Amino acid sequence: ADVSENTVILNVIDINGDQLDTVTVSKRN
């Protein structure tokens, strides 16, 4: 995924600590 200064990467973690997915969201100014 392309990452810019306006993007936050959120790692989605389940209760066992496994990474399920990575999503990107735009920062709100």
C-alpha positions as CSV (number, residue, x, y, z in Angstrom):
1,A,0.0,0.0,0.0
2,D,1.2,3.5,-0.7
3,V,1.8,5.5,2.4
4,S,1.9,9.3,2.4
5,E,2.2,11.9,5.2
6,N,-1.6,12.1,5.2
7,T,-2.1,8.4,5.8
8,V,-2.2,6.4,9.0
9,I,-1.7,2.6,8.9
10,L,-3.7,0.6,11.4
11,N,-2.8,-2.9,12.1
12,V,-5.9,-5.0,13.1
13,I,-4.9,-7.4,15.8
14,D,-7.0,-10.2,17.2
15,I,-7.0,-11.2,20.9
16,N,-4.3,-13.8,20.2
17,G,-2.0,-11.1,18.8
18,D,-2.2,-12.3,15.2
19,Q,-2.3,-9.7,12.6
20,L,-5.6,-10.1,10.7
21,D,-5.4,-7.2,8.3
22,T,-3.8,-3.9,7.6
23,V,-6.0,-0.9,6.7
24,T,-5.2,2.6,5.8
25,V,-7.3,5.7,6.7
26,S,-6.9,9.3,5.8
27,K,-5.8,11.6,8.7
28,R,-8.4,14.1,9.7
29,N,-7.0,17.6,9.9
